[in-house]
Amino acid sequence: MKIQENVSLAPFTTFGIGGPARYFSEVFSESDLRNAIDYAHSKNLSIFILGGGSNLVVSDQGFSGLVIRIAIHGIDDSSDRGRRLFQAGAGEDWDRFVARAIDENCAGIECLSGIPGTVGATPVQNVGAYGQEVSDTITQVYALEMSTQLIRELTPEQCGFAYRTSVFNTTEKGKFIILGVRFALTPNGEPKIEYRDLQKHFSDRKPTLVEVRQAVREIRHSKGMLIVEGDEDCRSAGSFFKNPIVSATKFAEVQAIAEGLGLANIPSFPADGGQVKIPAAWLVEQSGFHKGYVKGAAGISRRHSLAIINRGGAKASEILALKDEIQRGVSEKFGIELKPEPVFL
């Protein structure tokens, strides 16, 4: 276990933004992790756990504590009652893990292809896309409990999964460090084709899992949501805002506002408890923030109105200024507060 000092965090993020970590350690095992935590405690340092850096905005000042980058690898698989169980280390690259599952013809995460980051980060935000969420297939999350340094095996119920949330980023934030995740996938299963773009892509035939993975990656690329070196539209943290979920009463108010502006047929989707999900992208665009919007070295992707991008040399302060401007514009026009998806360090 090696401790480095004054390590720039920008290269460890998809945004390519941020100052240095005062202390930095990459850990490859549970014992490495315990040693790093002991080091932080001995110096009374705050700890931040870093995965793939794909959902992270680091401040220009950096972080004064210890950043621990999880690099625990390995994938084990077994069979259980007709399911294939894959247990993956938290440091495994997520998209490579998806590729392996599909290579073995196992369904359940094919629509989550192309998402950057690590396996260990996916339960935190309950990562989802194109009709699937990781909570659909997670059976166990293995985590180190910070207060006791004991390994806990958490069930999906204990993880408290909901739309883009879990206990790991809400009620028990900072309590656990994820070491690995176990997924139950379906051998020879049918791919999930719920998302409109996928249905359109395969309108004339029934696709294979491999074809769905390829299509998802193509769609993500077309929207600047696939990491491609040299493409400024990809220097982002993905979708910057969550789709707001509102009550039926609030949705009626938004509809009335939209009709007053000459906007008919707000796109919407049913949510739990009779609530309504409104696409954040629609709210952003109707509030005057179009694709390609520029604010200094920050901007909005030319291909996806929810992606705030680093156009080249942007500072975190510029990203946050644009975030604030968008939130303010949507609030003033529609009375809805957009909530950001990324973690702010």
N, C-alpha and C positions, 0 to 999 in steps of 0.2 A: 504494500500500500504506500503510494508515493504522494506527498503533498507538494504542490507547486504554488508559486506565489505570483500575483499580478498577471493573471492569464486573461487575455481578451476573450469575452464571451460572444462577440459578434459572429465569429466563424462557426459557432456551435448552434446558431439559429438560422431558420430559413429566411428571416427578415434581413439578416446580415447587419444587425444594429446592436449597439450596446457597449458599455464600458467594461472594465476588467473585474474579475473576481479577485478579492484580496487573497483568498486561498482556494485551491482547486484540487480535486482528487477524482480519478477515474477508478471505479471499483468493479472487480470481476467476480466477486464471491461474497457470501454472507459474512465471512470473517473479515474481508477487506472493508465491508460496510460498517461492521461493528468497530473496527479500528479507527475508521474515519470519524464516526460519531464520537468515540472516546476522545479523539484529538480535538474536535470542536468543543466538547464539554470542558476539556482541560484549559482551553483558552477563552472560554465563555463566548464562543462564536455562534451566531445564527447560522442555520443550515438551510440550503435550498437544494432540492433534488431535481436534477436535469436529466431529461430523456433525450428525445430527438430534436428538441428546440423548435418544433414546428408550430407550436401554439403559444409562443412566448414573445413578450416585448420586454427587453432589458433596458433599464434607464441608462442615460448617457454617463452617469456617475458610476455605474456598475454596482457591485454588491460587496459590502464590507465584511461579510462572513465567509463561510466555507460552502462552495458549490460542489456537490457530489454528483458526478455523472455516472449513471447506472449502466454498466457494460456486462451484465450477467447474461450469458448466452446458453444455448442448448435447446433442443426440441425433442421431447419424448412422445411416442404415440402408442396407443393400445386400443383394444376393442371392448365395448361394454353394451350388451343388450341391443345390438344392431347399430350402435353409434361408434364413431371413431373419436377417441379422446386425444387431443393434442395439448401437451403441457409445454409452454414456451417461456424461456427466460425473459425477464423484463427488458433486457437490453437488445433483444432480437429486433431487427428491422421489420416493421409491420408488413410492408408490401411484399417482402420476400417470404414472410410467413404465409400470407394469403396465396402467393404463387405456389408454395409447397402443397398447401391443402388442395388446391385445384389440380395440381399435377397428380395428386393421389385420388382425384375425382370425388372430393368431399365438398358438399354444399353447405352453405350457411353464412359465408363471409365474402362471397364473390363480388357483391355490390360495393364492398369496402376496399376494392382494389385501388391502388394509386394514392392512397392517403399517406402522407409522409409521417414520420415519427416512429416510435418504438412500441412494442407489445405492451410494456408496463404502463404506458400513458393512456391506453385505450379505455380501461375501466374508469379512469378518473373522470373523464368528460362523457362517458358512455358514448363513445364515438359512433356516429351513424351517417349514412348517406344512401340515397337511391332506394329507400324502403327497408334497409336493414340497420340494426344497431348491434354493437358487440354484446349487449345484455341479452340478446336473443339466444346466444350460444355459450356464454360464460357459465361454467358450473362451479368454479372455485377461483378465488384470488388469494395468492400466498403473499403475506406481507409481514414485515418486521414492525412490531409495535414499539414506538419510540420510548415510551415510559418504562417498559419492562425489558426491551430488547429480546422478547420472545417471538417466535414465528407463529402467526395466526393463519388459519385456513378459513377464509370468509366465504359464506354462501352468497348467492345472488340477493337473497332477502336482506342479509346483513350489509350488503353493499349499497342498498337503497337506491337502485337505479331509477332514473326518470329522464325526461328529455334533457340531454346534454349535461346531466348532473349525476352525482353519486354522493355518498357520505364523504368520499375522499376530497371533494372540493366544496363541501358545504358543512354539515354538522360536525364532522370529525376531521376537518382539514388539518394537516400537519401531524396527525396521530399515527399514521402508518406510512411505511415506505414499501412500495410494491416490488416483490422479488420475482414473481412469475404468475402466469395466468393459465388456467385450464379451460379448453373449449370442447364442447361436444358437437361434432359435425355429422352430417348425414351422408354415408357412402352411397354413391350413385344417385344422389338426390337431384331434384329438379332445381334449376336456377330460379331466382326470384325476379320476376319482371313486372314490377308495380310502377316504377318511375316512368313518366310520360315519354321522356327522351329514349328510354330503352324500348318501350313498347313501339315507338315510331321506328326505331332502328331495326327491330325484328318483326315488323308488321306482317311479313309474308311467310315467316317460318318459326319453328321452335329451336332456340339456340342451345348450344352446349355450354357448360360452365366456362370452358376456355374462351369461347366466343363472347360470353357476357363480360368476363374480365377484360378482354381486349376492348370491347365497346365502352365499358366504364372508363378505362384509361384514356380512350380517345375523346370521350365527352369531357373528362376532367381537363385534358390538354387543351381542348377548344375553349375552355373557360379560364385558362391560366391557373388551374388548380392541380397541375402535375408539375413537380419540380423538374425544370429543364435548365441546365446551365446556360447562362448568358441571356435568358429571357427575363426582362425586368418585370413583366406581369406575374412572374412566379416568385418574386422576392416579397413574400407576404407571410401572414400567419393563417392563410386560408380565409374562410368566411369570418369577418371581423365581428359581426353581430348575430345574435340568436334571433330566430323567428319568434316574435312575441306571441304569447298565448293569452287571450283576453276573454272576459266573460261575454255572454251573448248580449248583455246590455251595452257593454263597451263597444262591441263590434257594431251594434246598431248606431251608436254615436259616430263611429268612424265612417260608416256607410253614409250617414247624413252629411258629414263634412265633405266626403268624396263627391256626392251628388251635387253639393253646392259649388264644387269646383269643376263640374262637368265631367267627372270621372265615374263611369258606370262599371258595375260588375267587379268589385274588389276580389282579387284571387284569395281564396281561403280554403282551409281544410278543417274538418272536425277534430277536436282534441278531447281528452278525457274530461268527464264531469260536465258535459254539455258546453265546454268552452270552445273557442275558435282560434286556430293558428293562422296568422297573417304573414305572408312572406316578407321578411325584412327588406329584401331586394326591391320589392315594389314600393315600399314606403320610402326607401332611400331615393329611388329614381323620381318618384312623384314629388319629392321635397326639393328637387333641383340638383341632385348630385348624380350626374350621368356617368356612364363608363368613360374613362379617359380624363375625368376631372383632375385638375392639377392644382396643387397648393405647395409651391416651392419644390423641394426635392421629394415630397410625398405626393401621393395621388391615389386615384381609384383605378383599378385595372381596366384596361381597354376591353376586356372580355368578360368581366364579372363585377357587377356593381357592389358586391359585398366585400370585395377584397381590397383593403387598403394596402398600397405597395410602397416599397422603397425604390424610387425611380433612379437612384444612384447617389450615394453619399448622404442620404437622409439621416437625421438624428431622431432619437426616440421622441424628443420634444415636438418635432414636426409631425410625427405620426399621431401623437396624442392631441395636438392642436386640430388636426383634421378630424379625428374621432369626435372631439368635443363639438366641432362645427356641425357634423352630420347629426349627432344626437340632438343638438339644439334645434336644428332645422326640422327634424321629424317631430319633435315634441311641440314646437310652435304650430306646425301645420295640422298634425293629427292627434295631438295630446297623448302620444305614446312614447314611453322612455325605452329606447333600444338598449339592450344589455350586451356588453362585449363578451366574446367568447375567449379571447386569449388570457393568459396569466400575465400579470404585470410585476416585474421584479425591479 
